[in-house]
Amino acid sequence: MPLTFVPVVFELELPFLELQARSFARFVAPELVGEVIVVDNSRHGIPARRARAIMSAYGRHAERVRIVPGRQIADPATSLGWTSQQVLKLAVAKLVTTPRYVALDAKNIFVAPLAPAYLESADGRARVGAHPYTSHPLRESLVRVLDYFDLPTEETIQQFPATVTPYVLYTEDVVTLMAEVERREQATFSRAFVQRGFTEFFLYAAWIMVVYRDRSVRYAEDQPGCPTVWPSRATLPHVEEAVDGAASGDFPVLSVHRTALMRLDEPSVRLLCEFWARVGLFDTSDAAVAFVAEYRKYFSRRVWVKRVREAPARVARGVHRKVRS
């Protein structure tokens, strides 16, 4: 069954998106791809030159790729990038024409052929990972959506779907979820999402329970996930662990968070880049190292611009607090 793939990105992730597109062209077979919808959540839109480079990187998939501004998908109810990214991963369902779609973050880099069995079980259900949330940092966020739908808390948090990408969603279920939230809140989905403090994949999985009672009607909760280099684990031992996992051939994706890439030391960068080159994403490890160096410059420059742009607002908030005190 062809799928729609949906990467949602903003300014700091554009170089990563280009790398992801290159990896997608190399490791995702055309018969798996119905369409690729790149959701552009950047402030001023992806620059034309960058957009052309991204489209070119998609290679054999390019004719099935479209870039859609986030503002055309959902009203900007928040300026917070992380929250708006979550809204868009669900709101994009209105544009999806396949029964299922796969939400992607820019950090998801394909490093091995994507087998259909990674996303779909032998009996045809979508696959997702799951784990306990009894003492998880996101426990409160999960409980919030369970309470919203009057679902049992203690039983449900013993095992619940993970919130990591790639994540397979049923298009129709997302559309009905958004309609139900709008009906309840008498507000746009994005505004209700922000005001209620929802988390996208928790909200969606809870809705699956509301509609089908048992999540297993829709999902096999046995997907192994994928190795990830997180900012809190940006050390050589953890990079070695992630690369070894990806090199095993059991996982099609090795995810690298942008902030982690900024924190890695030289041996960690070299190890990661050697792996990227080994799987064919760069001609040489030196070329991959150059990509990392350029990305770090790009990231630092963008963060500086963002801070300068937001400085007047920060000063105004400080003055307002001082006056009130």
Contacts in CASP RR format, 6 or more apart in sequence:
PFRMAT RR
TARGET T0000
AUTHOR 0000-0000-0000
METHOD contacts of the structure
MODEL  1
MPLTFVPVVFELELPFLELQARSFARFVAPELVGEVIVVDNSRHGIPARR
ARAIMSAYGRHAERVRIVPGRQIADPATSLGWTSQQVLKLAVAKLVTTPR
YVALDAKNIFVAPLAPAYLESADGRARVGAHPYTSHPLRESLVRVLDYFD
LPTEETIQQFPATVTPYVLYTEDVVTLMAEVERREQATFSRAFVQRGFTE
FFLYAAWIMVVYRDRSVRYAEDQPGCPTVWPSRATLPHVEEAVDGAASGD
FPVLSVHRTALMRLDEPSVRLLCEFWARVGLFDTSDAAVAFVAEYRKYFS
RRVWVKRVREAPARVARGVHRKVRS
1 98 0 8 1.000
1 99 0 8 1.000
1 100 0 8 1.000
1 120 0 8 1.000
2 31 0 8 1.000
2 32 0 8 1.000
2 33 0 8 1.000
2 34 0 8 1.000
2 98 0 8 1.000
3 32 0 8 1.000
3 33 0 8 1.000
3 34 0 8 1.000
3 98 0 8 1.000
3 100 0 8 1.000
3 101 0 8 1.000
3 102 0 8 1.000
3 119 0 8 1.000
3 168 0 8 1.000
4 34 0 8 1.000
4 35 0 8 1.000
4 36 0 8 1.000
4 37 0 8 1.000
4 96 0 8 1.000
4 97 0 8 1.000
4 98 0 8 1.000
4 100 0 8 1.000
4 101 0 8 1.000
4 102 0 8 1.000
4 171 0 8 1.000
5 24 0 8 1.000
5 28 0 8 1.000
5 33 0 8 1.000
5 35 0 8 1.000
5 36 0 8 1.000
5 37 0 8 1.000
5 101 0 8 1.000
5 102 0 8 1.000
5 104 0 8 1.000
6 36 0 8 1.000
6 37 0 8 1.000
6 38 0 8 1.000
6 39 0 8 1.000
6 89 0 8 1.000
6 92 0 8 1.000
6 96 0 8 1.000
6 101 0 8 1.000
6 102 0 8 1.000
6 103 0 8 1.000
6 104 0 8 1.000
7 17 0 8 1.000
7 20 0 8 1.000
7 36 0 8 1.000
7 38 0 8 1.000
7 39 0 8 1.000
7 104 0 8 1.000
7 105 0 8 1.000
7 106 0 8 1.000
7 108 0 8 1.000
8 39 0 8 1.000
8 41 0 8 1.000
8 85 0 8 1.000
8 88 0 8 1.000
8 89 0 8 1.000
8 92 0 8 1.000
8 103 0 8 1.000
8 104 0 8 1.000
8 105 0 8 1.000
9 16 0 8 1.000
9 17 0 8 1.000
9 38 0 8 1.000
9 39 0 8 1.000
9 40 0 8 1.000
9 41 0 8 1.000
9 42 0 8 1.000
9 106 0 8 1.000
10 41 0 8 1.000
10 42 0 8 1.000
10 43 0 8 1.000
10 81 0 8 1.000
10 85 0 8 1.000
11 42 0 8 1.000
11 43 0 8 1.000
11 302 0 8 1.000
12 258 0 8 1.000
12 299 0 8 1.000
12 302 0 8 1.000
12 303 0 8 1.000
13 105 0 8 1.000
13 106 0 8 1.000
13 107 0 8 1.000
13 258 0 8 1.000
14 42 0 8 1.000
14 46 0 8 1.000
14 50 0 8 1.000
14 54 0 8 1.000
14 106 0 8 1.000
15 291 0 8 1.000
15 294 0 8 1.000
15 295 0 8 1.000
15 298 0 8 1.000
16 106 0 8 1.000
16 107 0 8 1.000
16 109 0 8 1.000
16 256 0 8 1.000
16 258 0 8 1.000
16 295 0 8 1.000
17 38 0 8 1.000
17 54 0 8 1.000
17 106 0 8 1.000
18 50 0 8 1.000
18 53 0 8 1.000
18 54 0 8 1.000
18 57 0 8 1.000
19 57 0 8 1.000
19 109 0 8 1.000
19 281 0 8 1.000
19 291 0 8 1.000
20 104 0 8 1.000
20 106 0 8 1.000
20 108 0 8 1.000
20 109 0 8 1.000
20 110 0 8 1.000
21 54 0 8 1.000
21 55 0 8 1.000
21 57 0 8 1.000
21 58 0 8 1.000
21 59 0 8 1.000
21 65 0 8 1.000
22 57 0 8 1.000
22 281 0 8 1.000
23 109 0 8 1.000
23 110 0 8 1.000
23 111 0 8 1.000
23 281 0 8 1.000
24 36 0 8 1.000
24 58 0 8 1.000
24 61 0 8 1.000
24 110 0 8 1.000
25 57 0 8 1.000
25 58 0 8 1.000
25 59 0 8 1.000
25 60 0 8 1.000
25 61 0 8 1.000
26 110 0 8 1.000
26 280 0 8 1.000
26 281 0 8 1.000
27 110 0 8 1.000
27 111 0 8 1.000
27 112 0 8 1.000
27 113 0 8 1.000
27 114 0 8 1.000
27 252 0 8 1.000
28 61 0 8 1.000
28 110 0 8 1.000
28 113 0 8 1.000
28 114 0 8 1.000
29 113 0 8 1.000
29 114 0 8 1.000
30 60 0 8 1.000
30 61 0 8 1.000
32 114 0 8 1.000
32 116 0 8 1.000
33 61 0 8 1.000
33 64 0 8 1.000
34 64 0 8 1.000
34 98 0 8 1.000
35 64 0 8 1.000
35 65 0 8 1.000
35 66 0 8 1.000
35 96 0 8 1.000
35 97 0 8 1.000
35 98 0 8 1.000
36 58 0 8 1.000
36 61 0 8 1.000
36 64 0 8 1.000
36 65 0 8 1.000
36 66 0 8 1.000
37 66 0 8 1.000
37 68 0 8 1.000
37 92 0 8 1.000
37 95 0 8 1.000
37 96 0 8 1.000
37 101 0 8 1.000
38 54 0 8 1.000
38 65 0 8 1.000
38 66 0 8 1.000
38 67 0 8 1.000
38 68 0 8 1.000
39 68 0 8 1.000
39 70 0 8 1.000
39 73 0 8 1.000
39 88 0 8 1.000
39 89 0 8 1.000
39 92 0 8 1.000
40 46 0 8 1.000
40 67 0 8 1.000
40 68 0 8 1.000
40 69 0 8 1.000
40 70 0 8 1.000
41 70 0 8 1.000
41 81 0 8 1.000
41 84 0 8 1.000
41 85 0 8 1.000
41 88 0 8 1.000
45 69 0 8 1.000
46 54 0 8 1.000
46 67 0 8 1.000
51 67 0 8 1.000
54 67 0 8 1.000
55 62 0 8 1.000
55 65 0 8 1.000
55 67 0 8 1.000
56 62 0 8 1.000
58 65 0 8 1.000
68 92 0 8 1.000
68 95 0 8 1.000
70 88 0 8 1.000
73 88 0 8 1.000
73 91 0 8 1.000
73 92 0 8 1.000
73 94 0 8 1.000
73 95 0 8 1.000
74 84 0 8 1.000
74 87 0 8 1.000
74 88 0 8 1.000
74 91 0 8 1.000
74 188 0 8 1.000
74 189 0 8 1.000
74 190 0 8 1.000
75 188 0 8 1.000
75 190 0 8 1.000
75 191 0 8 1.000
76 84 0 8 1.000
76 190 0 8 1.000
77 84 0 8 1.000
77 87 0 8 1.000
77 188 0 8 1.000
77 190 0 8 1.000
77 191 0 8 1.000
77 193 0 8 1.000
77 194 0 8 1.000
78 84 0 8 1.000
78 87 0 8 1.000
78 190 0 8 1.000
78 194 0 8 1.000
83 193 0 8 1.000
83 194 0 8 1.000
84 190 0 8 1.000
86 193 0 8 1.000
86 198 0 8 1.000
86 199 0 8 1.000
86 200 0 8 1.000
87 189 0 8 1.000
87 190 0 8 1.000
87 193 0 8 1.000
87 194 0 8 1.000
87 200 0 8 1.000
89 103 0 8 1.000
89 167 0 8 1.000
89 200 0 8 1.000
90 169 0 8 1.000
90 174 0 8 1.000
90 177 0 8 1.000
90 178 0 8 1.000
90 189 0 8 1.000
90 193 0 8 1.000
90 200 0 8 1.000
90 203 0 8 1.000
90 204 0 8 1.000
91 178 0 8 1.000
91 189 0 8 1.000
91 190 0 8 1.000
92 101 0 8 1.000
93 101 0 8 1.000
93 169 0 8 1.000
93 171 0 8 1.000
93 174 0 8 1.000
93 175 0 8 1.000
93 178 0 8 1.000
94 175 0 8 1.000
94 178 0 8 1.000
96 171 0 8 1.000
98 171 0 8 1.000
99 170 0 8 1.000
99 171 0 8 1.000
99 172 0 8 1.000
100 126 0 8 1.000
100 168 0 8 1.000
100 169 0 8 1.000
100 170 0 8 1.000
100 171 0 8 1.000
101 168 0 8 1.000
101 169 0 8 1.000
101 171 0 8 1.000
102 119 0 8 1.000
102 165 0 8 1.000
102 166 0 8 1.000
102 167 0 8 1.000
102 168 0 8 1.000
102 169 0 8 1.000
103 165 0 8 1.000
103 166 0 8 1.000
103 167 0 8 1.000
103 169 0 8 1.000
104 165 0 8 1.000
104 166 0 8 1.000
105 165 0 8 1.000
105 255 0 8 1.000
106 258 0 8 1.000
107 228 0 8 1.000
107 255 0 8 1.000
107 256 0 8 1.000
107 257 0 8 1.000
107 258 0 8 1.000
108 165 0 8 1.000
108 166 0 8 1.000
108 226 0 8 1.000
108 253 0 8 1.000
108 255 0 8 1.000
109 253 0 8 1.000
109 254 0 8 1.000
109 255 0 8 1.000
109 256 0 8 1.000
109 276 0 8 1.000
109 281 0 8 1.000
110 252 0 8 1.000
110 253 0 8 1.000
111 246 0 8 1.000
111 251 0 8 1.000
111 252 0 8 1.000
111 253 0 8 1.000
111 254 0 8 1.000
111 275 0 8 1.000
111 276 0 8 1.000
111 279 0 8 1.000
111 281 0 8 1.000
112 246 0 8 1.000
112 249 0 8 1.000
112 251 0 8 1.000
112 252 0 8 1.000
112 279 0 8 1.000
113 252 0 8 1.000
114 252 0 8 1.000
115 252 0 8 1.000
118 127 0 8 1.000
118 223 0 8 1.000
118 252 0 8 1.000
119 126 0 8 1.000
119 127 0 8 1.000
119 166 0 8 1.000
119 168 0 8 1.000
119 223 0 8 1.000
120 126 0 8 1.000
120 127 0 8 1.000
120 168 0 8 1.000
121 127 0 8 1.000
121 220 0 8 1.000
121 222 0 8 1.000
123 220 0 8 1.000
125 216 0 8 1.000
125 217 0 8 1.000
125 218 0 8 1.000
125 219 0 8 1.000
125 220 0 8 1.000
126 168 0 8 1.000
126 169 0 8 1.000
126 170 0 8 1.000
126 218 0 8 1.000
126 219 0 8 1.000
126 220 0 8 1.000
127 168 0 8 1.000
127 219 0 8 1.000
127 220 0 8 1.000
127 221 0 8 1.000
127 222 0 8 1.000
127 223 0 8 1.000
128 161 0 8 1.000
128 162 0 8 1.000
128 167 0 8 1.000
128 168 0 8 1.000
128 205 0 8 1.000
128 219 0 8 1.000
128 220 0 8 1.000
128 221 0 8 1.000
128 223 0 8 1.000
129 161 0 8 1.000
129 162 0 8 1.000
129 221 0 8 1.000
129 222 0 8 1.000
129 223 0 8 1.000
129 224 0 8 1.000
129 225 0 8 1.000
130 159 0 8 1.000
130 160 0 8 1.000
130 161 0 8 1.000
130 162 0 8 1.000
130 221 0 8 1.000
130 222 0 8 1.000
131 159 0 8 1.000
131 160 0 8 1.000
131 162 0 8 1.000
132 157 0 8 1.000
132 158 0 8 1.000
132 159 0 8 1.000
132 160 0 8 1.000
133 139 0 8 1.000
133 142 0 8 1.000
133 157 0 8 1.000
133 160 0 8 1.000
134 157 0 8 1.000
134 158 0 8 1.000
136 142 0 8 1.000
138 163 0 8 1.000
138 199 0 8 1.000
138 202 0 8 1.000
139 157 0 8 1.000
141 197 0 8 1.000
141 198 0 8 1.000
141 199 0 8 1.000
141 202 0 8 1.000
142 156 0 8 1.000
142 157 0 8 1.000
142 160 0 8 1.000
142 199 0 8 1.000
142 202 0 8 1.000
143 153 0 8 1.000
143 157 0 8 1.000
144 196 0 8 1.000
144 197 0 8 1.000
144 198 0 8 1.000
144 199 0 8 1.000
144 202 0 8 1.000
145 198 0 8 1.000
145 199 0 8 1.000
145 202 0 8 1.000
145 203 0 8 1.000
145 206 0 8 1.000
146 152 0 8 1.000
146 153 0 8 1.000
146 156 0 8 1.000
146 157 0 8 1.000
146 206 0 8 1.000
147 153 0 8 1.000
148 196 0 8 1.000
148 198 0 8 1.000
148 203 0 8 1.000
148 206 0 8 1.000
149 206 0 8 1.000
149 207 0 8 1.000
149 209 0 8 1.000
149 210 0 8 1.000
151 206 0 8 1.000
151 209 0 8 1.000
151 210 0 8 1.000
156 209 0 8 1.000
159 221 0 8 1.000
160 202 0 8 1.000
160 205 0 8 1.000
161 201 0 8 1.000
161 205 0 8 1.000
161 215 0 8 1.000
161 219 0 8 1.000
161 221 0 8 1.000
162 201 0 8 1.000
162 225 0 8 1.000
163 199 0 8 1.000
163 200 0 8 1.000
163 201 0 8 1.000
163 202 0 8 1.000
164 225 0 8 1.000
164 226 0 8 1.000
164 228 0 8 1.000
164 255 0 8 1.000
165 255 0 8 1.000
166 226 0 8 1.000
166 253 0 8 1.000
167 201 0 8 1.000
169 204 0 8 1.000
170 208 0 8 1.000
170 218 0 8 1.000
173 204 0 8 1.000
173 207 0 8 1.000
173 208 0 8 1.000
173 211 0 8 1.000
173 218 0 8 1.000
174 204 0 8 1.000
176 207 0 8 1.000
176 211 0 8 1.000
177 203 0 8 1.000
177 204 0 8 1.000
177 207 0 8 1.000
178 189 0 8 1.000
180 207 0 8 1.000
181 189 0 8 1.000
181 192 0 8 1.000
181 193 0 8 1.000
181 203 0 8 1.000
182 188 0 8 1.000
182 189 0 8 1.000
182 192 0 8 1.000
184 192 0 8 1.000
185 191 0 8 1.000
185 192 0 8 1.000
185 195 0 8 1.000
185 196 0 8 1.000
187 195 0 8 1.000
192 198 0 8 1.000
193 200 0 8 1.000
193 203 0 8 1.000
205 215 0 8 1.000
208 215 0 8 1.000
208 217 0 8 1.000
208 218 0 8 1.000
208 219 0 8 1.000
209 215 0 8 1.000
212 218 0 8 1.000
215 221 0 8 1.000
224 250 0 8 1.000
224 251 0 8 1.000
225 251 0 8 1.000
226 246 0 8 1.000
226 251 0 8 1.000
226 252 0 8 1.000
226 253 0 8 1.000
226 254 0 8 1.000
226 255 0 8 1.000
227 241 0 8 1.000
227 242 0 8 1.000
227 243 0 8 1.000
227 245 0 8 1.000
227 246 0 8 1.000
227 251 0 8 1.000
227 253 0 8 1.000
227 254 0 8 1.000
227 255 0 8 1.000
228 242 0 8 1.000
228 254 0 8 1.000
228 255 0 8 1.000
228 256 0 8 1.000
228 257 0 8 1.000
229 238 0 8 1.000
229 239 0 8 1.000
229 242 0 8 1.000
229 254 0 8 1.000
229 255 0 8 1.000
229 256 0 8 1.000
229 257 0 8 1.000
229 260 0 8 1.000
229 261 0 8 1.000
229 264 0 8 1.000
229 272 0 8 1.000
230 238 0 8 1.000
230 257 0 8 1.000
230 260 0 8 1.000
231 257 0 8 1.000
231 259 0 8 1.000
231 260 0 8 1.000
231 263 0 8 1.000
233 260 0 8 1.000
234 259 0 8 1.000
234 260 0 8 1.000
234 261 0 8 1.000
234 263 0 8 1.000
234 264 0 8 1.000
234 268 0 8 1.000
235 265 0 8 1.000
235 268 0 8 1.000
236 265 0 8 1.000
236 267 0 8 1.000
236 268 0 8 1.000
236 271 0 8 1.000
239 264 0 8 1.000
239 268 0 8 1.000
239 271 0 8 1.000
239 272 0 8 1.000
240 271 0 8 1.000
242 254 0 8 1.000
243 254 0 8 1.000
243 271 0 8 1.000
243 272 0 8 1.000
243 275 0 8 1.000
245 251 0 8 1.000
245 254 0 8 1.000
246 253 0 8 1.000
246 254 0 8 1.000
246 275 0 8 1.000
247 275 0 8 1.000
254 275 0 8 1.000
256 272 0 8 1.000
258 295 0 8 1.000
258 299 0 8 1.000
261 269 0 8 1.000
261 292 0 8 1.000
261 295 0 8 1.000
261 296 0 8 1.000
262 296 0 8 1.000
262 299 0 8 1.000
264 272 0 8 1.000
269 289 0 8 1.000
269 292 0 8 1.000
270 285 0 8 1.000
270 289 0 8 1.000
272 288 0 8 1.000
272 292 0 8 1.000
273 282 0 8 1.000
273 285 0 8 1.000
273 286 0 8 1.000
273 288 0 8 1.000
273 289 0 8 1.000
273 291 0 8 1.000
273 292 0 8 1.000
274 285 0 8 1.000
274 288 0 8 1.000
276 282 0 8 1.000
276 285 0 8 1.000
276 288 0 8 1.000
277 283 0 8 1.000
277 284 0 8 1.000
277 285 0 8 1.000
277 287 0 8 1.000
277 288 0 8 1.000
281 288 0 8 1.000
282 288 0 8 1.000
282 291 0 8 1.000
END
